[in-house]
C-alpha cells in the first residue's frame, strides 16, 4: 500500500479519537466539563500523556517491525502473554462498535426523531463494509473524511464560543461519574481509554509511514491537535453548563442554537465522526482474527450483535463502559512504558 506522510498520519490519529463521544461533546463534558474551569488542567495533563504515549508506541512498532497488539503492549517476551493482551485489547475494541452504534442511534433520534435502531444499523453497516476492506480502505476513508470533520467541528466550536451564550442554570455542583470523581482521575481515565483505541492505529501508522521522521511528526501533531481541540471544545461547553449537562450530544444542541443550517451540517459531521471511530476500532478487533474463510462472517455477525447491545443507550455507555476501559487502559499503559524502556535499552546495547 501507499506509504503515509505525516499529514496523513495526523489525520488518522485525529480520526480514531474524534468520534461520537468527542465530537458530540459528551466525553468532554463527562470527564472535564463537570469540574468547571478545573477541567482545563485535566485536558492539558491528558494531552501531555497522549503525546508521550504516541511517541513510545511509534518507537516500539518501528523497532520491532510489528503493529501486533501484543508486541506493542507486552514487555514480557512471552507469546502466551502477548496473545492474552492482544485478545483483551481486541475485546475492548469490539465494545466500541457497541458504543458507536448507540451514538449513531442517539444522533438521528435527537436530530430527526428517527428510531435509534435505524441510526445504529447504518453505522454497523458502514463499519462492516470498511473493515472488510482492511487497513488500506480504513486509511483511505480517514484521509478523505477527517479533514472535513476537523474543519467543520472547529468552526462550530468557535462560533459557539463567540456566541457566548448566557448560563441557563447552575455553574457548579455537577455530578462527576462514579469512576472519575475528580479532575486528575478523570484526565487519566480519559487518556487511558482513548489510548486503547489509539494503539492499533499508532502501530499501523508507524509501520506504514514513509520514514521515521513522518512517523514521529504525525504522531506528535495528531495528539497535539486533539489536545488543542479539546480545550476549545471545553470552552464551548462551559458557556452554558446546564445546557451541556442536559443533552446526550451537547454540541449538536449548540449548533441548533446557532443556525438551522449549521445544525444539519454538524449532524452530518458528527455522524461521520461516529463512523470514523467505529470503523477504526472495529478494524483493531479484526486484526486479531485469523485470515480464514470465516473471518468475514465473524466481522459481520460481531457488528450485528454489537448494534443490538448498543440499543441500551449512549449516555450510559460513556459513563460506565468508557470508564471501565480506562482503568484497564491504565494497566496497559504501564506495560507500554516498560516495553518502551526495555526496547530502548536493547537498541542502545
C-alpha positions as CSV (number, residue, x, y, z in Angstrom):
1,X,0.0,0.0,0.0
2,X,0.9,3.7,-0.3
3,X,3.3,4.9,2.4
4,X,1.8,7.5,4.7
5,X,3.0,11.1,5.1
6,X,3.0,12.9,8.4
7,X,-0.2,14.8,7.3
8,X,-2.0,11.5,6.6
9,X,-0.8,10.1,9.9
10,X,-2.0,13.2,11.7
11,X,-5.5,12.7,10.1
12,X,-5.5,9.1,11.2
13,X,-4.8,10.0,14.8
14,X,-7.5,12.6,14.8
15,X,-10.0,10.3,13.2
16,X,-9.5,7.5,15.6
17,X,-10.3,9.7,18.7
18,X,-12.6,12.3,17.2
19,X,-15.6,10.0,17.4
20,X,-19.0,10.1,18.8
21,X,-18.2,11.0,22.4
22,X,-15.6,13.5,21.5
23,X,-17.2,15.5,18.6
24,X,-20.6,15.4,20.3
25,X,-19.1,17.0,23.5
26,X,-20.4,14.2,25.7
27,X,-17.0,12.8,26.6
28,X,-15.5,16.3,27.2
29,X,-18.4,17.2,29.5
30,X,-18.4,13.9,31.4
31,X,-14.6,14.0,32.1
32,X,-13.8,17.7,32.1
33,X,-16.8,20.0,31.9
34,X,-18.4,18.8,35.2
35,X,-15.4,20.2,37.0
36,X,-15.8,23.7,35.5
37,X,-12.6,25.7,34.9
38,X,-10.5,23.0,36.7
39,X,-11.3,20.8,33.7
40,X,-8.6,22.7,31.7
41,X,-6.0,21.2,34.0
42,X,-7.2,17.8,33.1
43,X,-7.1,18.5,29.3
44,X,-3.5,19.7,29.4
45,X,-2.4,16.8,31.6
46,X,-4.1,14.2,29.3
47,X,-2.6,15.9,26.2
48,X,0.9,15.6,27.5
49,X,0.3,12.0,28.3
50,X,-1.1,11.4,24.8
51,X,2.0,12.9,23.1
52,X,4.3,10.8,25.2
53,X,2.4,7.6,24.6
54,X,2.1,8.1,20.8
55,X,5.9,8.6,20.6
56,X,6.5,5.4,22.7
57,X,4.1,3.3,20.6
58,X,5.8,4.6,17.4
59,X,9.2,3.8,18.7
60,X,8.2,0.3,19.8
61,X,6.4,-0.5,16.5
62,X,9.3,0.7,14.3
63,X,11.9,-1.1,16.5
64,X,10.0,-4.4,16.4
65,X,8.7,-4.0,12.9
66,X,5.3,-5.0,14.0
67,X,1.9,-3.5,14.7
68,X,0.7,-6.6,16.6
69,X,-1.2,-5.5,19.7
70,X,0.6,-8.0,22.0
71,X,4.0,-6.9,20.8
72,X,3.1,-3.2,21.1
73,X,2.0,-3.6,24.7
74,X,3.7,-6.6,26.3
75,X,7.2,-6.1,27.8
76,X,7.5,-9.8,28.7
77,X,8.7,-11.5,25.5
78,X,6.2,-14.3,26.1
79,X,4.0,-15.4,23.3
80,X,1.2,-16.6,25.6
81,X,1.1,-13.2,27.4
82,X,1.2,-11.4,24.1
83,X,-1.8,-13.4,23.0
84,X,-3.7,-12.7,26.2
85,X,-3.0,-9.0,26.0
86,X,-3.8,-8.9,22.3
87,X,-7.2,-10.6,22.7
88,X,-8.0,-8.4,25.7
89,X,-7.4,-5.4,23.5
90,X,-9.4,-6.9,20.7
91,X,-12.4,-7.4,23.0
92,X,-12.1,-3.8,24.2
93,X,-12.1,-2.7,20.6
94,X,-15.1,-4.8,19.9
95,X,-17.0,-3.0,22.7
96,X,-16.5,0.3,20.7
97,X,-18.8,-1.0,17.9
98,X,-21.5,-1.1,20.7
99,X,-20.8,2.5,21.7
100,X,-20.6,3.8,18.2
101,X,-23.9,2.2,17.0
102,X,-25.5,3.6,20.2
103,X,-24.2,7.0,19.3
104,X,-25.4,6.8,15.7
105,X,-28.8,5.9,17.1
106,X,-28.9,8.8,19.6
107,X,-27.8,11.3,16.9
108,X,-30.6,10.6,14.4
109,X,-33.1,10.4,17.3
110,X,-32.1,13.7,18.8
111,X,-31.8,15.4,15.4
112,X,-34.7,14.0,13.4
113,X,-36.8,11.8,15.7
114,X,-35.8,8.8,13.8
115,X,-35.7,5.4,15.6
116,X,-32.4,4.8,17.4
117,X,-32.3,1.3,15.7
118,X,-32.1,2.8,12.3
119,X,-29.2,5.2,13.1
120,X,-27.3,2.4,14.8
121,X,-27.9,0.0,12.0
122,X,-26.4,2.4,9.4
123,X,-23.2,2.8,11.5
124,X,-22.9,-1.0,11.8
125,X,-23.3,-1.5,8.1
126,X,-20.7,1.2,7.2
127,X,-18.2,-0.3,9.7
128,X,-18.7,-3.8,8.2
129,X,-18.1,-2.5,4.6
130,X,-15.0,-0.5,5.7
131,X,-13.3,-3.2,7.8
132,X,-13.8,-5.9,5.2
133,X,-11.5,-3.7,3.0
134,X,-8.7,-4.0,5.7
135,X,-6.3,-1.2,6.7
136,X,-5.9,0.3,3.2
137,X,-9.7,1.1,3.0
138,X,-9.7,2.3,6.6
139,X,-6.8,4.7,6.0
140,X,-8.3,5.9,2.7
141,X,-11.6,6.8,4.4
142,X,-9.8,8.7,7.1
143,X,-7.7,10.7,4.6
144,X,-10.9,11.9,2.9
145,X,-13.2,12.2,5.8
146,X,-11.2,13.5,8.8
147,X,-10.1,16.9,7.4
148,X,-13.7,17.8,6.7
149,X,-14.8,16.6,10.2
150,X,-12.0,18.6,11.8
151,X,-12.7,21.9,9.9
152,X,-16.5,21.8,10.5
153,X,-16.0,20.8,14.1
154,X,-13.6,23.6,14.8
155,X,-15.9,26.2,13.1
156,X,-18.9,25.1,15.1
157,X,-16.9,25.2,18.4
158,X,-15.5,28.7,17.6
159,X,-19.0,30.0,16.7
160,X,-20.3,28.7,20.0
161,X,-17.5,30.4,21.9
162,X,-18.1,33.6,20.0
163,X,-21.9,33.5,20.7
164,X,-21.1,33.4,24.4
165,X,-24.5,32.1,25.5
166,X,-25.8,33.0,28.9
167,X,-25.7,30.4,31.6
168,X,-29.2,28.9,31.8
169,X,-28.6,27.2,35.2
170,X,-26.1,26.3,37.8
171,X,-22.3,26.8,37.1
172,X,-21.2,24.5,39.9
173,X,-22.3,21.3,41.6
174,X,-22.5,19.0,38.6
175,X,-22.1,15.3,39.5
176,X,-18.9,13.6,38.2
177,X,-19.0,10.0,37.1
178,X,-18.7,7.4,39.9
179,X,-15.5,6.1,38.2
180,X,-14.0,9.5,37.6
181,X,-14.6,11.5,40.8
182,X,-12.1,14.4,40.4
183,X,-10.2,16.0,37.5
184,X,-6.9,14.2,37.9
185,X,-8.5,10.8,37.9
186,X,-10.9,11.9,35.0
187,X,-7.9,13.0,33.0
188,X,-6.1,9.7,33.4
189,X,-9.2,7.7,32.6
190,X,-10.0,9.8,29.5
191,X,-6.4,9.4,28.3
192,X,-6.3,5.7,29.1
193,X,-9.4,4.6,27.3
194,X,-8.7,6.8,24.3
195,X,-5.1,5.4,24.3
196,X,-6.7,1.9,23.9
197,X,-8.4,3.0,20.8
198,X,-5.3,4.7,19.5
199,X,-2.9,1.8,20.0
200,X,-3.6,-0.2,16.8
201,X,-3.7,2.9,14.6
202,X,-0.5,4.2,16.2
203,X,1.3,0.9,15.4
204,X,-0.1,0.6,11.9
205,X,0.8,4.3,11.1
206,X,4.4,3.7,12.4
207,X,4.9,0.6,10.2
208,X,3.3,2.2,7.1
209,X,4.9,5.6,7.4
210,X,7.3,6.8,4.7
211,X,10.1,7.1,7.2
212,X,10.8,7.7,10.9
213,X,10.5,11.4,10.5
214,X,7.0,11.2,9.1
215,X,6.0,8.6,11.7
216,X,7.1,10.7,14.7
217,X,5.9,14.1,13.3
218,X,2.5,12.7,12.5
219,X,2.2,11.2,16.0
220,X,3.1,14.4,17.7
221,X,0.9,16.7,15.5
222,X,-2.1,14.3,15.7
223,X,-2.1,14.2,19.6
224,X,-1.4,18.0,19.9
225,X,-4.2,18.8,17.5
226,X,-6.5,16.7,19.6
227,X,-5.4,18.5,22.8
228,X,-6.0,21.9,21.3
229,X,-9.4,20.9,20.0
230,X,-10.4,19.5,23.4
231,X,-9.5,22.8,25.1
232,X,-11.7,24.7,22.6
233,X,-14.5,22.2,23.0
234,X,-14.4,22.5,26.8
235,X,-14.5,26.3,26.5
236,X,-17.7,26.0,24.3
237,X,-19.4,23.6,26.7
238,X,-18.7,25.8,29.6
239,X,-20.6,28.7,28.0
240,X,-23.9,27.1,29.2
241,X,-23.1,24.3,31.6
242,X,-26.8,23.4,32.4
243,X,-27.5,23.0,28.7
244,X,-24.4,20.9,28.1
245,X,-25.3,18.6,31.0
246,X,-28.8,18.0,29.8
247,X,-28.1,16.5,26.4
248,X,-26.6,13.2,25.1
249,X,-25.0,15.2,22.3
250,X,-24.4,18.8,23.6
251,X,-22.5,20.2,20.6
252,X,-25.4,19.2,18.4
253,X,-27.6,21.2,20.6
254,X,-25.4,24.2,20.5
255,X,-25.3,24.1,16.7
256,X,-29.1,24.2,16.7
257,X,-29.0,27.4,18.8
258,X,-26.6,28.9,16.3
259,X,-28.2,28.1,13.0
260,X,-30.6,25.6,11.5
261,X,-28.3,25.1,8.5
262,X,-25.2,24.7,10.7
263,X,-27.2,22.2,12.8
264,X,-27.8,20.0,9.8
265,X,-24.2,20.2,8.7
266,X,-22.9,19.4,12.2
267,X,-25.2,16.5,12.4
268,X,-23.7,15.1,9.2
269,X,-20.2,15.8,10.5
270,X,-20.9,14.2,13.8
271,X,-22.4,11.1,12.1
272,X,-19.2,10.9,10.1
273,X,-17.1,11.1,13.3
274,X,-19.2,8.3,14.8
275,X,-18.4,6.2,11.7
276,X,-14.7,7.0,11.7
277,X,-14.1,5.8,15.3
278,X,-16.4,2.8,14.9
279,X,-14.5,1.7,11.7
280,X,-11.0,2.2,13.1
281,X,-11.6,0.4,16.4
282,X,-13.6,-2.4,14.8
283,X,-10.6,-2.7,12.4
284,X,-8.5,-3.1,15.6
285,X,-10.7,-6.0,16.6
286,X,-10.4,-7.6,13.2
287,X,-6.6,-7.7,13.3
288,X,-6.8,-10.5,15.9
289,X,-8.9,-12.7,13.7
290,X,-7.1,-15.3,11.6
291,X,-7.4,-14.8,7.8
292,X,-9.7,-17.8,7.4
293,X,-12.8,-18.3,5.3
294,X,-15.0,-17.4,8.3
295,X,-13.3,-14.1,9.1
296,X,-15.8,-12.0,7.1
297,X,-18.7,-13.8,8.8
298,X,-17.3,-13.1,12.2
299,X,-16.9,-9.4,11.3
300,X,-20.5,-9.2,10.0
301,X,-22.0,-11.2,12.9
302,X,-20.0,-9.2,15.5
303,X,-21.2,-5.9,14.2
304,X,-24.8,-7.0,14.2
305,X,-24.5,-8.3,17.8
306,X,-22.8,-5.0,18.9
307,X,-25.6,-3.0,17.3
308,X,-28.2,-4.9,19.3
309,X,-26.4,-4.4,22.6
310,X,-25.9,-0.7,21.8
311,X,-29.6,-0.1,21.9
312,X,-29.1,0.3,25.7
313,X,-28.2,4.0,25.1
314,X,-25.2,6.2,24.5
315,X,-25.1,8.2,27.7
316,X,-24.9,5.1,30.0
317,X,-22.1,3.7,27.8
318,X,-20.0,6.9,28.0
319,X,-20.2,6.9,31.8
320,X,-19.7,3.2,32.6
321,X,-18.2,1.4,29.6
322,X,-15.6,4.1,28.7
323,X,-14.6,4.5,32.3
324,X,-14.1,0.7,32.8
325,X,-12.0,0.6,29.7
326,X,-10.0,3.5,31.1
327,X,-9.0,1.5,34.2
328,X,-7.9,-1.4,32.0
329,X,-6.1,1.0,29.8
330,X,-4.0,2.4,32.8
331,X,-2.6,-1.1,33.4
332,X,-1.7,-1.5,29.7
333,X,-0.1,1.9,29.6
334,X,2.2,0.8,32.4
335,X,3.1,-2.2,30.3
336,X,3.8,0.1,27.2
337,X,6.1,2.3,29.3
338,X,8.1,-0.8,30.5
339,X,8.1,-2.2,26.9
340,X,9.4,1.1,25.6
341,X,12.2,1.3,28.2
342,X,13.3,-2.3,27.6
343,X,13.3,-1.8,23.8
344,X,15.3,1.4,24.1
345,X,17.8,-0.4,26.3
346,X,18.2,-3.2,23.8
347,X,18.6,-0.8,20.9
348,X,21.4,1.0,22.8
349,X,23.2,-2.2,23.6
